[in-house]
Amino acid sequence: MGNTGEDIFDRIMSLPGLGIMKPWYSKHKEVLLYLFFGGLVVFLNLALFVLFTKRFGWGALFANVVAWVICVLFQFITNRTWVFDATTDSAKGFFAQLAGFFSGRLLTLGVEELMLFVFIEQMQWNDMLVKLIAQIVVIVSNYVISKFFVFKQK
């Protein structure tokens, strides 16, 4: 970030033709960035899930956990840096955020794993459809946890 406090997304919105949308963008920036990065994570998670289950032949539950670890690391960096702008001035604050973030994500991982177990493993539903629905549940839950518990503004 430069002296103006603008990030790359603010600069993009200042490009010719996009300036007309800047007031709306500024008002909804947090949610828009969360959805943008959340969308990237959904695609990354689904791609990893397909890679691990279809290419490597891993079981759905194990593949989901490995994809989850990779995606949570990506999410922590993007959420902390761009979505919630939640920098801290101490190592203790950083590790408190990290612990809270991973704890919240572990909770939603449990919800997702339960959904996959019930609907894929037990009921034999379409694995990609169940995975996509589970991702929607997880994204909404993760936003609430991150906004109100992990990166809450003082």
FENUR-V50855 format. One record per run of one state. SS is the DSSP state (A for helix, B for strand, O for the rest). FROM is the first residue (numbers start at 1). TO is the last residue. If there is no record, write none. Layout:
BEGIN
ss;from;to
SS;FROM;TO
SS;FROM;TO
END
This chain:
BEGIN
ss;from;to
O;1;7
A;8;13
O;14;18
A;19;55
O;56;59
A;60;83
O;84;90
A;91;122
O;123;126
A;127;150
O;151;154
END
